[in-house]
Structures are given as structure tokens and as C-alpha cells.
């Protein structure tokens, strides 16, 4: 089967455990590829960026990026420094890495680039996310030229939210594919 797009899963800090919707999606679809990082618990942007860039550049087939939390800022940094075959990005639960309340232990992710990404994107936020306010998430979406969607009150939209295969997110991924003009694997979204 030839796909019009590759799906790259970009977990946030700590990776995405077995209860995370990203892990459910990856387990259900062999076309989804997780971009692995050497250090998940104390991320350094200058170490994460080359891994993402290598995954994007690995094939000429365009990629749809599915980012959660800290990896949303990774995508913004990648778009400000690199170019490559990216068809679009689903940016879920962006962490406000510039907020004074942001947990310590990451390096280089702030300041967050606030300019158009150069490809279609959808930012999905929760109304009660402790890592970003709705207003700040909307500011990110506006700056990146992304569509903004509220998912409801689900915290940080991670493992603790118990979203399992997260049909709402799958619908957003299908919308993104349509915006980007690519198709998804049959068993995706």
C-alpha cells in the first residue's frame, strides 16, 4: 500500500507510556513511527532537534507530525530552523515552556518561536490543562497559522486523561490530512 504521508509520533517529556493515546495509535497502526530520543526525562532541544530532522528527512514522502506537550515546541523550533517534507502537524496540549510554573529539567526549548510554521497545523488544547492556558494555546495557534480546537476538560491530554484511542484526536488528524492534501493509512482516523 502506498501512502501519501508518513505519520511521525512525537511524544513529550518522559515519552508516552502504554496508556497514552499516542501509544494506542502507534500500536493500532504499523504506519505510525515514534521518533525516539536518547533522553526523555531531561530533554535538551539541541539533542532532540537532530533526531526529529533525521526522521523527517529519512524519506521524500511527506510526514504528518503528531506532537504532544513538549514536542509541540520541538515542532515550532524545527520549523524555525529547518525545512523538509512535512505535510502538516497535529499539535496537542502545547506546554508553555516560558511560563514561570513550567517544571524544571528541560534545556533550550524557551523562548518558543512564534511565527508561521509553513505547513498546515491544528492545535488541540484542553480547557483545564495545567501546562498551558486556553488563551496562551490560542496565541500559539494564531502565531503558527494553525487552526485552534478545544477538546474539552481533559487536563494535559496525556495518559492521566485516559483517552485510550482518542477518537476526537483521530478526527482532528483526518481533518489535518484533508487540509494538507494527503491521505492516511486505511486504519488511521
GROMACS elastic network, one bead per residue, 0.5 to 0.9 nm:
[ bonds ]
;  ai    aj funct       b0    kb
    1   185     6  0.84200   500
    2     5     6  0.88722   500
    2   185     6  0.86628   500
    3     6     6  0.70357   500
    3    31     6  0.89223   500
    3    61     6  0.82537   500
    3   182     6  0.83460   500
    3   183     6  0.66638   500
    3   184     6  0.66858   500
    3   185     6  0.63922   500
    4    61     6  0.68669   500
    4    62     6  0.71399   500
    4    63     6  0.87316   500
    4   181     6  0.87245   500
    4   182     6  0.52888   500
    4   183     6  0.53230   500
    4   184     6  0.69992   500
    4   185     6  0.85531   500
    5    61     6  0.59743   500
    5    62     6  0.50543   500
    5    63     6  0.52271   500
    5    64     6  0.63749   500
    5    86     6  0.87561   500
    5    87     6  0.73390   500
    5   177     6  0.84283   500
    5   182     6  0.60960   500
    5   183     6  0.64322   500
    5   184     6  0.65274   500
    5   185     6  0.83608   500
    6    31     6  0.69297   500
    6    32     6  0.71550   500
    6    33     6  0.80261   500
    6    59     6  0.88973   500
    6    61     6  0.66184   500
    6    62     6  0.61629   500
    6    64     6  0.60105   500
    6    65     6  0.84227   500
    6   184     6  0.80681   500
    6   185     6  0.88211   500
    7    31     6  0.66033   500
    7    33     6  0.62399   500
    7    34     6  0.85252   500
    7    62     6  0.88100   500
    7    63     6  0.56570   500
    7    65     6  0.61120   500
    7    66     6  0.71097   500
    7   184     6  0.82621   500
    8    31     6  0.88142   500
    8    32     6  0.59711   500
    8    34     6  0.57777   500
    8    35     6  0.65190   500
    8    55     6  0.79364   500
    8    56     6  0.81421   500
    8    63     6  0.65308   500
    8    64     6  0.61876   500
    8    66     6  0.60285   500
    8    67     6  0.83058   500
    9    22     6  0.68868   500
    9    23     6  0.87411   500
    9    25     6  0.89737   500
    9    26     6  0.76820   500
    9    32     6  0.66333   500
    9    33     6  0.57947   500
    9    35     6  0.60870   500
    9    64     6  0.86666   500
    9    65     6  0.62900   500
    9    67     6  0.62699   500
    9    68     6  0.85226   500
   10    15     6  0.82703   500
   10    16     6  0.88407   500
   10    22     6  0.83839   500
   10    33     6  0.88062   500
   10    34     6  0.61950   500
   10    35     6  0.57802   500
   10    36     6  0.81062   500
   10    52     6  0.83530   500
   10    65     6  0.70055   500
   10    66     6  0.58015   500
   10    68     6  0.64220   500
   10    71     6  0.59001   500
   10    72     6  0.82242   500
   10    74     6  0.88152   500
   10    75     6  0.88886   500
   11    14     6  0.77942   500
   11    16     6  0.55090   500
   11    22     6  0.73915   500
   11    34     6  0.76945   500
   11    35     6  0.78371   500
   11    36     6  0.85893   500
   11    40     6  0.89561   500
   11    66     6  0.82208   500
   11    67     6  0.60723   500
   11    68     6  0.54149   500
   11    69     6  0.73351   500
   11    70     6  0.77279   500
   11    71     6  0.61173   500
   11    72     6  0.89514   500
   12    15     6  0.54576   500
   12    16     6  0.69775   500
   12    40     6  0.77941   500
   12    67     6  0.73913   500
   12    68     6  0.53821   500
   12    72     6  0.78941   500
   13    16     6  0.80501   500
   13    39     6  0.88087   500
   13    40     6  0.53813   500
   13    41     6  0.57856   500
   13    42     6  0.75323   500
   13    43     6  0.67877   500
   13    68     6  0.89310   500
   13    69     6  0.74400   500
   13    70     6  0.60728   500
   13    71     6  0.77264   500
   13   106     6  0.85984   500
   14    17     6  0.80659   500
   14    39     6  0.83498   500
   14    42     6  0.82770   500
   14    43     6  0.87274   500
   15    36     6  0.84948   500
   15    37     6  0.85034   500
   15    40     6  0.58717   500
   15    41     6  0.80825   500
   16    19     6  0.77398   500
   16    20     6  0.55556   500
   16    21     6  0.81018   500
   16    22     6  0.66156   500
   16    23     6  0.63114   500
   16    68     6  0.88467   500
   16   158     6  0.78531   500
   16   159     6  0.74950   500
   17    20     6  0.54746   500
   17    21     6  0.88656   500
   17    22     6  0.85048   500
   17    23     6  0.66474   500
   17   159     6  0.70121   500
   18    21     6  0.82391   500
   18    22     6  0.85811   500
   18    23     6  0.56168   500
   18    24     6  0.71542   500
   18   159     6  0.80051   500
   19    22     6  0.85445   500
   19    23     6  0.69001   500
   19    24     6  0.72060   500
   19   158     6  0.82934   500
   19   159     6  0.51384   500
   19   160     6  0.80000   500
   19   162     6  0.69404   500
   19   163     6  0.82219   500
   19   164     6  0.65698   500
   20    23     6  0.53403   500
   20    24     6  0.64806   500
   20    25     6  0.88365   500
   20   157     6  0.86221   500
   20   158     6  0.56142   500
   20   160     6  0.79117   500
   20   161     6  0.83452   500
   20   162     6  0.72712   500
   20   163     6  0.72502   500
   20   164     6  0.65245   500
   20   165     6  0.83811   500
   21    25     6  0.61524   500
   21    26     6  0.85466   500
   21   157     6  0.84555   500
   21   158     6  0.69613   500
   21   159     6  0.69873   500
   21   162     6  0.78705   500
   21   163     6  0.59053   500
   21   164     6  0.50091   500
   21   165     6  0.52779   500
   21   166     6  0.60280   500
   21   169     6  0.87318   500
   22    25     6  0.51287   500
   22    26     6  0.61364   500
   22    27     6  0.85923   500
   22    34     6  0.88687   500
   22    66     6  0.81783   500
   22    67     6  0.88128   500
   22    68     6  0.83078   500
   22   158     6  0.85522   500
   22   164     6  0.85969   500
   22   165     6  0.78829   500
   22   166     6  0.88563   500
   23    26     6  0.50051   500
   23    27     6  0.60136   500
   23    28     6  0.85020   500
   23    34     6  0.88196   500
   23   164     6  0.86556   500
   23   165     6  0.85140   500
   24    27     6  0.51820   500
   24    28     6  0.61661   500
   24    29     6  0.86822   500
   24   164     6  0.62184   500
   24   165     6  0.53568   500
   24   166     6  0.84867   500
   25    28     6  0.51991   500
   25    29     6  0.61993   500
   25    32     6  0.75141   500
   25   164     6  0.85789   500
   25   165     6  0.60743   500
   25   166     6  0.84528   500
   25   170     6  0.87003   500
   25   188     6  0.80287   500
   26    29     6  0.53266   500
   26    30     6  0.67376   500
   26    31     6  0.78402   500
   26    32     6  0.52645   500
   26    33     6  0.69963   500
   26    34     6  0.75017   500
   27    30     6  0.70163   500
   27    32     6  0.82758   500
   28    32     6  0.86516   500
   28   165     6  0.86330   500
   28   187     6  0.79211   500
   28   188     6  0.83003   500
   29    32     6  0.58117   500
   29   185     6  0.81390   500
   29   187     6  0.66687   500
   29   188     6  0.67677   500
   30    33     6  0.76463   500
   31   185     6  0.70510   500
   31   188     6  0.87394   500
   35    51     6  0.71492   500
   35    52     6  0.65975   500
   35    55     6  0.68052   500
   36    39     6  0.89589   500
   36    40     6  0.87694   500
   36    48     6  0.89078   500
   36    51     6  0.73979   500
   36    52     6  0.85332   500
   37    40     6  0.62818   500
   37    43     6  0.85611   500
   37    47     6  0.80041   500
   37    48     6  0.63173   500
   37    51     6  0.68077   500
   37    52     6  0.87114   500
   38    43     6  0.87369   500
   38    47     6  0.81446   500
   38    48     6  0.82045   500
   39    42     6  0.61084   500
   39    43     6  0.57883   500
   39    44     6  0.79507   500
   39    47     6  0.84539   500
   39    48     6  0.84656   500
   40    43     6  0.57043   500
   41   105     6  0.76322   500
   41   106     6  0.82252   500
   42   104     6  0.87766   500
   42   105     6  0.51416   500
   42   106     6  0.53346   500
   42   107     6  0.77277   500
   43    46     6  0.89117   500
   43    47     6  0.76542   500
   43    48     6  0.72028   500
   43   105     6  0.71645   500
   43   107     6  0.63598   500
   43   108     6  0.86904   500
   43   109     6  0.88655   500
   44    47     6  0.54016   500
   44    48     6  0.62798   500
   44    49     6  0.87150   500
   44   105     6  0.88232   500
   44   106     6  0.58724   500
   44   108     6  0.60994   500
   44   109     6  0.75638   500
   45    48     6  0.50133   500
   45    49     6  0.58810   500
   45    50     6  0.88798   500
   45    74     6  0.71604   500
   45    77     6  0.85051   500
   45   106     6  0.79471   500
   45   107     6  0.61713   500
   45   108     6  0.51127   500
   45   109     6  0.57299   500
   46    49     6  0.55959   500
   46    50     6  0.71346   500
   46   107     6  0.83766   500
   46   108     6  0.70987   500
   46   109     6  0.89210   500
   47    50     6  0.61924   500
   47    51     6  0.71400   500
   48    51     6  0.54065   500
   48    52     6  0.64292   500
   48    53     6  0.87526   500
   48    74     6  0.75629   500
   49    52     6  0.52016   500
   49    53     6  0.60616   500
   49    54     6  0.85331   500
   49    74     6  0.68795   500
   49    75     6  0.85918   500
   49    77     6  0.78550   500
   49    78     6  0.64624   500
   50    54     6  0.59342   500
   50    55     6  0.85219   500
   50    78     6  0.89796   500
   51    54     6  0.51781   500
   51    55     6  0.62772   500
   51    56     6  0.86909   500
   52    55     6  0.51747   500
   52    56     6  0.62142   500
   52    57     6  0.85931   500
   52    74     6  0.83388   500
   52    75     6  0.84257   500
   52    78     6  0.78375   500
   53    56     6  0.50875   500
   53    57     6  0.59989   500
   53    58     6  0.83812   500
   53    78     6  0.73389   500
   53    82     6  0.76460   500
   53    83     6  0.87076   500
   53    84     6  0.81411   500
   54    57     6  0.51170   500
   54    58     6  0.58198   500
   55    58     6  0.51812   500
   55    59     6  0.79003   500
   56    59     6  0.68780   500
   56    60     6  0.84130   500
   56    61     6  0.89281   500
   56    62     6  0.78940   500
   56    63     6  0.65943   500
   56    65     6  0.89847   500
   56    84     6  0.67073   500
   56    85     6  0.65159   500
   56    86     6  0.70593   500
   57    60     6  0.68869   500
   57    61     6  0.89928   500
   57    84     6  0.63156   500
   57    85     6  0.68908   500
   58    61     6  0.87525   500
   59    62     6  0.76085   500
   59    63     6  0.87450   500
   59    85     6  0.80017   500
   60    63     6  0.87767   500
   60    84     6  0.84394   500
   60    85     6  0.62240   500
   61    85     6  0.66393   500
   61    86     6  0.85285   500
   62    84     6  0.81737   500
   62    86     6  0.50153   500
   62    87     6  0.53234   500
   62    88     6  0.85740   500
   62   182     6  0.86050   500
   63    85     6  0.61980   500
   63    87     6  0.54637   500
   63    88     6  0.70720   500
   63    89     6  0.84828   500
   64    86     6  0.61481   500
   64    87     6  0.54613   500
   64    89     6  0.55165   500
   64    90     6  0.75431   500
   64   173     6  0.86939   500
   64   176     6  0.83826   500
   64   177     6  0.76805   500
   64   180     6  0.87041   500
   65    75     6  0.81197   500
   65    86     6  0.74509   500
   65    87     6  0.81052   500
   65    88     6  0.63207   500
   65    90     6  0.61024   500
   65    91     6  0.79656   500
   66    71     6  0.88634   500
   66    72     6  0.86324   500
   66    88     6  0.88451   500
   66    89     6  0.59219   500
   66    91     6  0.63420   500
   66    92     6  0.77082   500
   66   173     6  0.81865   500
   67    70     6  0.80860   500
   67    71     6  0.52948   500
   67    72     6  0.52760   500
   67    73     6  0.88035   500
   67    74     6  0.84415   500
   67    75     6  0.75248   500
   67    89     6  0.72884   500
   67    90     6  0.61377   500
   67    91     6  0.50417   500
   67    92     6  0.60193   500
   67    93     6  0.85619   500
   67    94     6  0.85672   500
   68    71     6  0.54658   500
   68    72     6  0.57553   500
   68    90     6  0.84225   500
   68    91     6  0.61783   500
   68    93     6  0.59047   500
   68    94     6  0.66814   500
   68    95     6  0.85696   500
   68   157     6  0.83224   500
   68   158     6  0.80513   500
   69    72     6  0.55859   500
   69    73     6  0.76286   500
   69    91     6  0.79876   500
   69    92     6  0.64074   500
   69    93     6  0.50889   500
   69    95     6  0.50628   500
   69    96     6  0.87752   500
   69   131     6  0.83672   500
   69   156     6  0.78585   500
   69   157     6  0.86306   500
   69   158     6  0.85079   500
   70    73     6  0.55269   500
   70    74     6  0.65724   500
   70    93     6  0.85328   500
   70    94     6  0.65225   500
   70    95     6  0.56107   500
   70    96     6  0.84196   500
   70    97     6  0.77417   500
   70   109     6  0.81735   500
   71    75     6  0.61888   500
   71    76     6  0.85918   500
   71    91     6  0.82457   500
   71    92     6  0.89781   500
   71    94     6  0.78192   500
   71    95     6  0.85458   500
   72    75     6  0.52219   500
   72    76     6  0.65234   500
   72    77     6  0.88197   500
   72    89     6  0.89414   500
   72    90     6  0.86054   500
   72    91     6  0.54805   500
   72    92     6  0.69991   500
   72    93     6  0.77117   500
   72    94     6  0.53822   500
   72    95     6  0.73814   500
   72   123     6  0.89226   500
   73    77     6  0.61556   500
   73    78     6  0.84878   500
   73    91     6  0.89344   500
   73    94     6  0.69642   500
   73    95     6  0.74069   500
   73    96     6  0.84839   500
   73    97     6  0.79406   500
   73   109     6  0.66827   500
   73   110     6  0.84693   500
   73   112     6  0.64197   500
   73   113     6  0.79206   500
   74    77     6  0.51477   500
   74    78     6  0.60714   500
   74    79     6  0.86259   500
   74   109     6  0.72319   500
   74   112     6  0.89524   500
   75    79     6  0.61133   500
   75    80     6  0.86058   500
   75    89     6  0.80832   500
   75    91     6  0.83848   500
   75   117     6  0.84600   500
   76    79     6  0.52091   500
   76    80     6  0.63155   500
   76    81     6  0.89067   500
   76   112     6  0.71820   500
   76   113     6  0.59484   500
   76   114     6  0.76890   500
   76   115     6  0.82850   500
   76   116     6  0.87391   500
   76   117     6  0.66355   500
   76   144     6  0.79007   500
   77    80     6  0.51208   500
   77    81     6  0.64128   500
   77    82     6  0.84634   500
   77   109     6  0.78119   500
   77   112     6  0.71514   500
   77   113     6  0.61426   500
   78    81     6  0.53188   500
   78    82     6  0.55767   500
   78    83     6  0.78413   500
   78   117     6  0.89198   500
   79    82     6  0.55371   500
   79    83     6  0.64791   500
   79    84     6  0.89498   500
   79   113     6  0.87730   500
   79   116     6  0.84005   500
   79   117     6  0.54668   500
   79   118     6  0.72158   500
   79   119     6  0.88626   500
   80    83     6  0.83198   500
   80   113     6  0.68426   500
   80   114     6  0.89663   500
   80   115     6  0.77717   500
   80   116     6  0.85815   500
   80   117     6  0.71915   500
   83    86     6  0.79545   500
   83   118     6  0.88206   500
   86    89     6  0.78527   500
   86   119     6  0.70289   500
   87   119     6  0.62363   500
   87   120     6  0.70216   500
   87   121     6  0.89869   500
   87   176     6  0.89810   500
   87   177     6  0.79894   500
   87   180     6  0.56152   500
   87   181     6  0.80053   500
   87   182     6  0.75303   500
   88   118     6  0.87796   500
   88   119     6  0.52547   500
   88   121     6  0.53946   500
   88   122     6  0.83764   500
   88   176     6  0.67682   500
   88   177     6  0.74404   500
   88   179     6  0.81895   500
   88   180     6  0.59969   500
   89   119     6  0.75487   500
   89   120     6  0.65297   500
   89   122     6  0.65375   500
   89   123     6  0.84144   500
   89   173     6  0.85802   500
   89   176     6  0.73684   500
   90   120     6  0.87920   500
   90   121     6  0.57551   500
   90   122     6  0.50950   500
   90   123     6  0.62855   500
   90   124     6  0.75777   500
   90   169     6  0.87307   500
   90   172     6  0.75227   500
   90   173     6  0.64737   500
   90   176     6  0.70203   500
   91    94     6  0.66990   500
   91   121     6  0.70672   500
   91   122     6  0.59595   500
   91   124     6  0.61581   500
   91   125     6  0.86506   500
   92   122     6  0.81337   500
   92   123     6  0.58048   500
   92   125     6  0.62517   500
   92   126     6  0.88919   500
   92   156     6  0.88552   500
   92   157     6  0.74691   500
   92   169     6  0.86074   500
   93   123     6  0.75634   500
   93   124     6  0.60487   500
   93   126     6  0.68627   500
   93   129     6  0.74955   500
   93   131     6  0.79398   500
   93   132     6  0.75641   500
   93   137     6  0.79769   500
   93   155     6  0.88476   500
   93   156     6  0.59670   500
   93   157     6  0.62432   500
   93   158     6  0.83907   500
   94    97     6  0.87298   500
   94   123     6  0.77579   500
   94   124     6  0.80478   500
   94   125     6  0.72803   500
   94   131     6  0.76125   500
   94   132     6  0.67646   500
   94   137     6  0.66724   500
   94   140     6  0.83705   500
   94   156     6  0.87372   500
   95    98     6  0.86655   500
   95    99     6  0.88263   500
   95   102     6  0.79138   500
   95   129     6  0.89813   500
   95   130     6  0.88432   500
   95   131     6  0.51323   500
   95   132     6  0.55768   500
   95   137     6  0.83949   500
   95   156     6  0.87690   500
   96    99     6  0.55553   500
   96   101     6  0.88712   500
   96   102     6  0.68268   500
   96   110     6  0.88103   500
   96   112     6  0.83211   500
   96   131     6  0.60464   500
   96   132     6  0.52697   500
   96   133     6  0.82680   500
   96   136     6  0.75800   500
   96   137     6  0.80270   500
   97   100     6  0.82890   500
   97   101     6  0.87330   500
   97   102     6  0.58105   500
   97   103     6  0.83907   500
   97   106     6  0.88306   500
   97   109     6  0.66050   500
   97   110     6  0.57493   500
   97   111     6  0.74363   500
   97   112     6  0.72409   500
   97   131     6  0.83634   500
   97   132     6  0.88171   500
   98   101     6  0.84618   500
   98   102     6  0.70204   500
   98   109     6  0.84657   500
   98   110     6  0.57380   500
   98   111     6  0.62894   500
   98   112     6  0.73179   500
   99   102     6  0.53535   500
   99   131     6  0.84403   500
   99   132     6  0.82818   500
  100   103     6  0.83364   500
  101   104     6  0.87337   500
  101   131     6  0.80621   500
  102   131     6  0.68138   500
  103   106     6  0.80467   500
  103   131     6  0.89859   500
  104   107     6  0.86653   500
  106   109     6  0.71062   500
  107   110     6  0.78100   500
  108   111     6  0.77552   500
  109   112     6  0.64467   500
  110   113     6  0.82301   500
  111   114     6  0.89056   500
  112   140     6  0.89922   500
  113   116     6  0.89168   500
  113   140     6  0.89834   500
  113   143     6  0.87005   500
  113   144     6  0.85767   500
  114   117     6  0.86494   500
  114   139     6  0.86708   500
  114   140     6  0.66155   500
  114   141     6  0.89149   500
  114   142     6  0.87026   500
  114   143     6  0.51222   500
  114   144     6  0.61631   500
  115   118     6  0.88617   500
  115   140     6  0.87665   500
  115   142     6  0.87908   500
  115   143     6  0.51533   500
  115   144     6  0.51546   500
  115   145     6  0.77414   500
  116   119     6  0.80687   500
  116   142     6  0.84247   500
  116   143     6  0.59607   500
  116   145     6  0.51720   500
  116   146     6  0.80671   500
  117   120     6  0.77290   500
  117   121     6  0.79599   500
  117   143     6  0.85813   500
  117   144     6  0.52365   500
  117   145     6  0.68439   500
  117   146     6  0.82125   500
  118   144     6  0.81358   500
  118   145     6  0.81220   500
  119   145     6  0.84715   500
  119   146     6  0.86951   500
  119   180     6  0.77372   500
  120   145     6  0.76314   500
  120   146     6  0.64830   500
  120   147     6  0.82498   500
  120   176     6  0.71173   500
  120   177     6  0.89650   500
  120   179     6  0.65433   500
  120   180     6  0.60116   500
  121   141     6  0.82785   500
  121   144     6  0.79434   500
  121   145     6  0.73540   500
  121   147     6  0.63257   500
  121   148     6  0.88084   500
  121   176     6  0.67268   500
  121   179     6  0.84133   500
  121   180     6  0.85753   500
  122   141     6  0.75250   500
  122   145     6  0.88951   500
  122   146     6  0.51783   500
  122   148     6  0.59174   500
  122   149     6  0.71979   500
  122   172     6  0.74846   500
  122   173     6  0.84521   500
  122   175     6  0.86810   500
  122   176     6  0.67563   500
  123   137     6  0.75784   500
  123   138     6  0.80028   500
  123   140     6  0.81504   500
  123   141     6  0.58902   500
  123   146     6  0.63600   500
  123   147     6  0.61159   500
  123   149     6  0.61518   500
  123   150     6  0.84537   500
  124   137     6  0.82870   500
  124   147     6  0.85371   500
  124   148     6  0.61988   500
  124   150     6  0.57546   500
  124   151     6  0.64180   500
  124   169     6  0.82573   500
  124   172     6  0.83877   500
  125   128     6  0.86632   500
  125   129     6  0.74887   500
  125   132     6  0.83245   500
  125   133     6  0.85974   500
  125   134     6  0.68149   500
  125   137     6  0.66220   500
  125   138     6  0.83780   500
  125   148     6  0.78119   500
  125   149     6  0.64047   500
  125   150     6  0.50462   500
  125   151     6  0.59452   500
  125   152     6  0.78532   500
  125   154     6  0.89033   500
  125   156     6  0.81331   500
  125   157     6  0.79280   500
  126   129     6  0.54024   500
  126   132     6  0.86804   500
  126   133     6  0.84762   500
  126   134     6  0.71940   500
  126   149     6  0.87218   500
  126   150     6  0.57234   500
  126   151     6  0.52885   500
  126   152     6  0.52949   500
  126   153     6  0.53647   500
  126   154     6  0.56851   500
  126   155     6  0.60672   500
  126   156     6  0.67435   500
  126   157     6  0.69174   500
  127   133     6  0.74751   500
  127   134     6  0.60143   500
  127   150     6  0.68022   500
  127   151     6  0.73834   500
  127   152     6  0.55617   500
  127   154     6  0.72803   500
  127   155     6  0.74163   500
  128   131     6  0.89037   500
  128   132     6  0.83796   500
  128   133     6  0.74608   500
  128   134     6  0.79285   500
  128   152     6  0.79687   500
  128   153     6  0.53382   500
  128   154     6  0.66207   500
  128   155     6  0.51439   500
  128   156     6  0.76192   500
  129   132     6  0.57031   500
  129   133     6  0.65902   500
  129   134     6  0.79858   500
  129   153     6  0.77123   500
  129   154     6  0.71701   500
  129   157     6  0.77094   500
  130   133     6  0.73121   500
  130   155     6  0.66617   500
  130   156     6  0.66055   500
  131   155     6  0.87112   500
  131   156     6  0.68559   500
  132   135     6  0.82160   500
  132   136     6  0.63391   500
  132   137     6  0.63468   500
  132   156     6  0.84951   500
  133   136     6  0.52076   500
  133   137     6  0.61802   500
  133   138     6  0.85373   500
  134   137     6  0.51237   500
  134   138     6  0.60900   500
  134   139     6  0.85626   500
  134   150     6  0.82599   500
  135   138     6  0.51408   500
  135   139     6  0.62026   500
  135   140     6  0.87846   500
  136   140     6  0.62926   500
  136   141     6  0.87137   500
  137   140     6  0.50974   500
  137   141     6  0.63338   500
  137   142     6  0.87054   500
  137   148     6  0.81377   500
  138   141     6  0.50303   500
  138   142     6  0.61239   500
  138   143     6  0.85759   500
  138   147     6  0.89657   500
  138   148     6  0.63025   500
  138   149     6  0.86692   500
  139   142     6  0.51606   500
  139   143     6  0.61469   500
  139   144     6  0.85698   500
  140   143     6  0.51979   500
  140   144     6  0.60849   500
  140   145     6  0.85268   500
  140   146     6  0.81908   500
  141   144     6  0.51721   500
  141   145     6  0.60086   500
  141   147     6  0.63324   500
  141   148     6  0.58489   500
  142   145     6  0.51939   500
  142   146     6  0.60624   500
  142   147     6  0.76595   500
  142   148     6  0.78479   500
  143   146     6  0.76466   500
  144   147     6  0.89484   500
  149   172     6  0.87334   500
  150   153     6  0.86441   500
  151   154     6  0.73918   500
  151   157     6  0.87200   500
  151   168     6  0.75138   500
  151   169     6  0.84253   500
  152   155     6  0.87461   500
  153   157     6  0.89130   500
  154   157     6  0.56186   500
  154   158     6  0.84806   500
  154   160     6  0.87334   500
  154   161     6  0.55975   500
  154   162     6  0.87138   500
  154   163     6  0.85591   500
  155   158     6  0.77470   500
  155   160     6  0.79488   500
  155   161     6  0.63570   500
  156   159     6  0.85545   500
  156   160     6  0.79075   500
  156   161     6  0.71124   500
  157   160     6  0.75156   500
  157   161     6  0.55042   500
  157   162     6  0.82327   500
  157   163     6  0.74824   500
  158   161     6  0.54467   500
  158   162     6  0.72875   500
  158   163     6  0.75393   500
  159   162     6  0.55357   500
  159   163     6  0.72390   500
  159   164     6  0.81497   500
  160   163     6  0.82539   500
  161   164     6  0.85935   500
  162   166     6  0.86840   500
  163   167     6  0.83615   500
  164   167     6  0.85875   500
  165   168     6  0.89166   500
  165   169     6  0.83491   500
  165   170     6  0.79789   500
  166   169     6  0.54325   500
  166   170     6  0.64328   500
  166   171     6  0.89026   500
  167   171     6  0.62223   500
  167   172     6  0.86894   500
  167   189     6  0.76835   500
  168   171     6  0.52540   500
  168   172     6  0.65016   500
  168   173     6  0.88630   500
  169   173     6  0.62327   500
  169   174     6  0.86680   500
  169   189     6  0.84203   500
  170   174     6  0.62624   500
  170   175     6  0.86393   500
  170   188     6  0.73618   500
  171   174     6  0.50384   500
  171   175     6  0.62277   500
  171   176     6  0.86015   500
  171   189     6  0.59326   500
  172   176     6  0.61063   500
  172   177     6  0.86264   500
  172   189     6  0.83752   500
  173   177     6  0.62044   500
  173   178     6  0.86462   500
  173   184     6  0.87794   500
  173   188     6  0.86047   500
  173   189     6  0.66403   500
  174   177     6  0.50957   500
  174   178     6  0.63258   500
  174   179     6  0.87069   500
  174   183     6  0.83031   500
  174   184     6  0.73897   500
  174   188     6  0.80785   500
  174   189     6  0.56063   500
  175   178     6  0.50912   500
  175   179     6  0.62011   500
  175   180     6  0.85786   500
  176   180     6  0.60348   500
  176   181     6  0.84212   500
  176   182     6  0.87179   500
  177   181     6  0.59338   500
  177   182     6  0.51750   500
  177   183     6  0.59889   500
  177   184     6  0.68474   500
  178   182     6  0.62260   500
  178   183     6  0.72895   500
  179   182     6  0.79657   500
  180   183     6  0.87667   500
  183   186     6  0.86665   500
  184   187     6  0.80611   500
  184   188     6  0.60403   500
  184   189     6  0.74882   500
  185   188     6  0.52960   500
  185   189     6  0.82420   500
  186   189     6  0.78844   500
